[in-house]
């Protein structure tokens, strides 16, 4: 089945709306509570909740802009520190994930940054009970390699996402939950590269992508 640009844009919008619904909904609920609350202590608590929800919403929007959007504020090369800060902001609300950054390159092509961030997104969601996530990236003789390794007590990757990561659209429908995986496969395939995903083994799983040099 072929995914048209319009269909893919719709899938991506569905994914973004799903991920932003919770923090934005919490903002709305907090404002409603604040309007009716007169107790000073409760009003202070409402303000704290509003601040948390606003921070989460802003962090997700910053991440999604770089991971999915055109990232118009950046050139063809993007500083890897921008990606690191966006990933840190995304997982900040999940206190159970420990991030280790081992990217050697100071900058990467925009396409590679998108792949790195989307791999990190799927890896973090696979750490059901939290754990450790290590992100690495380096250029080996013109071949850019990206690796995201996770360790945790329970690692779960949706079979649909795994299939889309490796096979792309194939003969199956691409759903909103697999939109990021479809983007990764498409970007890496167009660059003549390869996507790699290991099976979870002894609490360890590895996601990777290799971009062939020109």
C-alpha positions as CSV (number, residue, x, y, z in Angstrom):
1,X,0.0,0.0,0.0
2,X,1.3,3.4,-1.0
3,X,1.1,6.2,1.6
4,X,0.5,9.6,-0.2
5,X,2.1,12.8,1.2
6,X,-1.4,13.9,2.3
7,X,-2.1,10.7,4.1
8,X,1.2,10.8,5.8
9,X,0.6,14.4,6.9
10,X,-2.7,13.3,8.4
11,X,-1.0,10.4,10.2
12,X,1.5,12.8,11.7
13,X,-1.1,15.3,12.7
14,X,-3.1,12.5,14.5
15,X,0.1,11.4,16.3
16,X,0.9,15.0,17.4
17,X,-2.7,15.7,18.6
18,X,-2.7,12.4,20.6
19,X,0.6,13.3,22.4
20,X,-0.4,16.9,23.1
21,X,-4.0,16.2,24.2
22,X,-3.0,15.2,27.7
23,X,-0.9,18.3,28.7
24,X,-3.1,20.8,26.9
25,X,-6.2,19.2,28.5
26,X,-4.6,19.5,31.9
27,X,-4.1,23.2,31.2
28,X,-7.7,23.6,30.4
29,X,-8.8,21.6,33.5
30,X,-6.5,23.6,35.7
31,X,-7.9,26.9,34.5
32,X,-11.4,25.8,35.1
33,X,-10.5,24.7,38.7
34,X,-8.7,28.0,39.3
35,X,-11.7,30.0,38.2
36,X,-13.9,28.3,40.9
37,X,-11.3,27.9,43.7
38,X,-11.1,30.4,46.5
39,X,-8.9,28.6,49.0
40,X,-5.4,30.1,48.7
41,X,-3.6,26.8,49.2
42,X,-5.6,25.1,46.5
43,X,-5.1,28.1,44.1
44,X,-1.4,27.8,44.6
45,X,-1.6,24.1,43.9
46,X,-3.6,24.8,40.7
47,X,-0.9,27.3,39.6
48,X,1.8,24.6,40.1
49,X,-0.2,22.2,38.0
50,X,-0.7,24.8,35.3
51,X,3.0,25.5,35.3
52,X,3.9,21.8,35.0
53,X,1.4,21.3,32.1
54,X,2.7,24.4,30.3
55,X,6.3,23.1,30.6
56,X,5.4,19.7,29.3
57,X,3.4,21.2,26.4
58,X,6.3,23.5,25.5
59,X,8.9,20.7,25.7
60,X,6.8,18.4,23.4
61,X,6.2,21.2,20.9
62,X,10.0,21.9,20.8
63,X,10.7,18.2,20.3
64,X,8.1,17.7,17.6
65,X,9.2,20.8,15.7
66,X,12.7,19.4,15.3
67,X,11.7,15.7,15.0
68,X,8.8,16.1,12.6
69,X,8.7,19.7,11.3
70,X,10.7,21.7,8.7
71,X,12.8,23.2,11.5
72,X,13.0,26.5,9.5
73,X,15.3,28.1,12.1
74,X,18.1,25.7,11.2
75,X,20.2,25.1,8.1
76,X,21.0,21.9,6.4
77,X,23.3,21.0,9.4
78,X,21.8,21.0,12.9
79,X,23.8,21.2,16.1
80,X,23.5,18.0,18.0
81,X,23.1,19.9,21.3
82,X,19.8,21.1,20.0
83,X,18.6,17.5,19.6
84,X,20.0,16.6,23.1
85,X,18.1,19.5,24.8
86,X,14.9,18.6,23.0
87,X,15.2,14.9,24.0
88,X,16.0,15.9,27.6
89,X,12.9,18.1,27.7
90,X,10.7,15.3,26.3
91,X,11.7,12.7,28.8
92,X,12.0,15.1,31.8
93,X,8.5,14.3,32.9
94,X,9.5,10.6,33.1
95,X,11.7,10.4,36.1
96,X,12.4,6.8,35.5
97,X,14.5,7.2,32.4
98,X,18.2,8.0,32.7
99,X,19.7,9.6,29.6
100,X,23.3,9.2,28.5
101,X,24.5,11.3,25.6
102,X,27.4,9.8,23.6
103,X,27.1,11.6,20.3
104,X,30.6,12.6,19.0
105,X,29.5,14.8,16.2
106,X,29.0,18.5,16.9
107,X,26.4,18.7,14.1
108,X,24.5,16.4,11.7
109,X,22.4,16.8,8.6
110,X,18.8,17.7,9.4
111,X,17.7,14.3,8.1
112,X,19.9,12.4,10.5
113,X,18.8,14.6,13.4
114,X,15.2,13.7,12.6
115,X,16.0,10.0,12.5
116,X,18.0,10.3,15.8
117,X,15.1,12.0,17.6
118,X,12.4,9.7,16.3
119,X,14.5,6.7,17.3
120,X,14.9,8.2,20.8
121,X,11.1,8.8,20.9
122,X,10.4,5.1,20.2
123,X,13.1,3.9,22.5
124,X,11.8,6.0,25.4
125,X,8.3,4.7,24.8
126,X,9.6,1.1,24.8
127,X,11.0,1.5,28.4
128,X,7.7,0.6,30.0
129,X,9.1,0.7,33.5
130,X,11.9,3.1,32.9
131,X,15.6,2.4,32.6
132,X,18.6,3.7,30.9
133,X,18.9,5.2,27.4
134,X,22.2,5.8,25.7
135,X,22.3,7.7,22.4
136,X,25.4,7.7,20.2
137,X,26.3,9.0,16.8
138,X,29.5,9.2,14.8
139,X,30.8,9.5,11.3
140,X,32.9,6.5,10.2
141,X,34.7,7.2,6.9
142,X,31.7,8.9,5.5
143,X,29.1,6.5,6.9
144,X,27.0,8.3,9.6
145,X,25.9,5.8,12.3
146,X,23.2,6.5,14.9
147,X,22.6,4.1,17.8
148,X,20.0,4.2,20.6
149,X,20.5,1.6,23.2
150,X,18.0,1.0,26.0
151,X,18.2,-1.1,29.2
152,X,15.3,-1.7,31.5
153,X,13.3,-4.3,33.5
154,X,10.6,-4.4,30.8
155,X,11.1,-3.4,27.2
156,X,8.1,-3.5,24.8
157,X,8.1,-2.4,21.2
158,X,4.8,-2.6,19.4
159,X,5.1,-5.2,16.5
160,X,3.5,-2.8,14.1
161,X,6.1,-0.1,14.9
162,X,8.9,-2.7,14.5
163,X,7.6,-3.9,11.2
164,X,7.2,-0.4,9.8
165,X,10.7,0.6,11.0
166,X,12.3,-2.3,9.1
167,X,9.9,-2.8,6.1
168,X,8.4,0.7,5.7
169,X,4.9,0.8,4.4
170,X,5.1,-2.7,2.8
171,X,1.7,-4.2,2.2
172,X,0.3,-3.0,5.5
173,X,-1.6,0.2,6.4
174,X,0.5,2.8,8.3
175,X,-1.3,4.0,11.4
176,X,-0.7,7.1,13.5
177,X,1.2,5.1,16.1
178,X,3.7,4.0,13.4
179,X,4.0,7.4,11.8
180,X,7.4,8.1,13.3
181,X,8.6,4.6,12.3
182,X,7.5,5.2,8.7
183,X,9.3,8.6,8.7
184,X,12.5,6.9,9.9
185,X,12.4,4.1,7.3
186,X,11.6,6.6,4.5
187,X,14.4,9.0,5.4
188,X,17.0,6.3,5.8
189,X,15.9,4.4,2.7
190,X,16.0,7.6,0.6
191,X,19.6,8.2,1.8
192,X,20.6,4.6,0.7
193,X,21.0,3.6,4.3
194,X,19.7,0.9,6.7
195,X,17.5,0.7,9.8
196,X,18.4,-1.9,12.4
197,X,16.3,-3.0,15.4
198,X,17.4,-5.8,17.7
199,X,15.2,-8.2,19.6
200,X,14.9,-7.4,23.4
201,X,17.4,-9.7,25.1
202,X,18.1,-9.7,28.8
203,X,16.7,-6.2,29.3
204,X,18.6,-4.6,26.4
205,X,17.4,-3.4,23.0
206,X,19.2,-1.5,20.3
207,X,17.8,0.8,17.6
208,X,20.2,2.0,14.9
209,X,20.5,3.6,11.5
210,X,23.4,3.9,9.1
211,X,23.5,6.6,6.4
212,X,25.8,5.7,3.5
213,X,28.3,8.3,2.4
214,X,28.0,10.0,-0.9
